[in-house]
Amino acid sequence: MSATFLTRCTLVLATAALGACSSVGVGIGIPVGPVTIGVGASNHGVNLGVGTSVGPVGVGVGVDQGGRVSAGAGVGASTEIGNSGVRAGVGVGTGTVIHDPNKK
């Protein structure tokens, strides 16, 4: 895994955290060409997202089970654990709801 992969995972986490200013979530992202498709779960529910990154900065959009569409940005960094090819890292992100089908 590369630092870009972790950044994309961080992006998925940021996307999962969208919909509220404070949220805790986990997620996984699979790189598909220049974008990452991911699924995240937070204390606000489950999200499906897509995003991309350049270096440690990522952006993306996601939709939750309530149909709310969110956009967000995140930044992250990682390091390899020994010579295992496994990486561990941290990241932060922020986002906002850009469409809520329940608001009139």
N, C-alpha and C positions, 0 to 999 in steps of 0.2 A: 504494500500500500504506500502511496505517496502522500506528501503533505497536502497536495491538491485534493486527494481523496478525502483526507480528514477534514479539510476545509469544506468540502461538499457535504460531508456528514454533519459538520457544524451548521451548515446552511439548513439542512433538514431539521436539525434541532431548533434552529431559530424559527423556521417555518412552523414547526409543531407548537412553538410557544406563542404564535400569533393569536390575536383575538383578545388579548388582555395585556396590561402592562407588566404584570408579574405572573410568571408561569414556570413550572418545572416540567421538563419532558425528556424523553429519550426517543431516538429514531435511528433508522438505518437508511443509507442511500446507496444506490447502485449506479455507477457511472455508465452512461450510454452516449458515446460520442462526446460532444462538448457540454452535455447537460447531465445532471444527476436526477434520477427519479427516486423519491423516497417516501417512506411511511413513518409517521411519528405519533407518539401518544404522550399526552400531557395531562395535567390536572383539569384541562378544559376539553378533553376528548381526543379522538383520533383524527389525524390529518393525512391527506395525500398531497405531496408537493413535487415541484420540479424547480430546479435551480441551476445556476452555473457560477463559476468562480474564476478569479484571476489572482494567482498568488494566495495570500491568506484571506482575501475578501470575497464574500459570496453574496449573491442576491437570488431571490426566488419568489414564487407564488405558491399558495396552497389552498385547499378547500377542506373544510371539516364536515363532519356527518350532518350538521345542521344546514349545509349549503352556503355558509359564510366563506367568502373569498378574501384571502389576506395576502399582503406583500410584505417582504422583510429583507433585512440585510444582516450579515454576521461576519465575524472575523475569528480565526482560530489558528492554533499552532500545534504541532505534534513532534514526537521524537520516537525513533525506533527503540524497541525493548530488546537489548542485546543484539544478536544477529538473527533473530527469529523471523523478521519480515513483518512482525506485528507492531503496530504503532499505537501509542497512547497520547492523548492530548486534551486540550481544553478549548472552549470557544464561548463567545457571547454574541447575542443578536438582539435585534429589536424589530418590531413590525407593527402593522396596523390593519384593521379590517377595511377593505376597499369596497365590498358589496355584502350586504346582509339582506337576504330575501324576506326576513321577518320584520324589517323596519319599513314603515310606510312614509 
